[in-house]
Amino acid sequence: MVHVGACSQYCQRDASGLYFTACTYNGITYRPITTRMRPEDIYRCGDRVCQATESCGMRNTPASCRLDCGEC
């Protein structure tokens, strides 16, 4: 799985606006999967912990989190 951006950028909501019915990326339409996560299980670059989903680097994104994982 790769983060490509906000769901609102790629997905269409149902008539009630509560969930997404389809997501299109690179011209391919997918059926979305709805999940629920606890806030404490969401890792963020800048929380001072280098989690398995983060890597060292020069920026402050999950793929390059200098704040948590240091420079490469």
N, C-alpha and C positions, 0 to 999 in steps of 0.2 A: 504494500500500500504506500502511496506517495501523496503528500499534501500538495494540491494544485491550486488552492485558493478557497475563498468563501463559497459555501453551497449556494448562496443567493446569486452568485455570479454565473453558475453553471446549471442550476436546477430550477424546475418549475414547481410551484406549490399547487396543492389541491384547492378546490373551490373555497374551503373553509380557511385556508392559509395556515393550517396547523402542521402540515408535513409536506414533504416533497414527493412528487409522483414520478419524475424522470429527470435525469441529469445528462447533459451532452458535453463531451470533451473531445477535442480533435475530430469533430464530425461524427462521433459514435455516441449513440444514446444508450444509457444504462438505467436499470432499475435501482433506485437508492436502497441502501440498507440503513435502517434506523437503529441506533444504539443509545444507551444511556450510560453515562460515566459519572462517578463521584468526582467532585472537584479536586480532592486530594490525590486522585490517580492521574491527573493531567499534568504532565511535566512541562515546564516552561524554561526557556533559556533565560538565565538571570536569577534563578532561585538558589544559586551557589552549590548545586549538586550536579555532578556530571552523570546523568542517567544513561541507560543503554540506548535510548533513542537519540542521543546527542553525540556530536563529534567535536573534536578540537578544531580550531580555525581562527580566522582573523575577524569574522563578523559576529553578530549576535542573533543567529537564527538556529533552529534545531540542527540543521546540517553543518553549521559552523559556529559553535557556541563558545566563544573566547571567555565569556564571563564565568562559565561553569567548568569547562574542560581545558582551558588554557590555549596557547598558540601551538600550532603544529610545526 
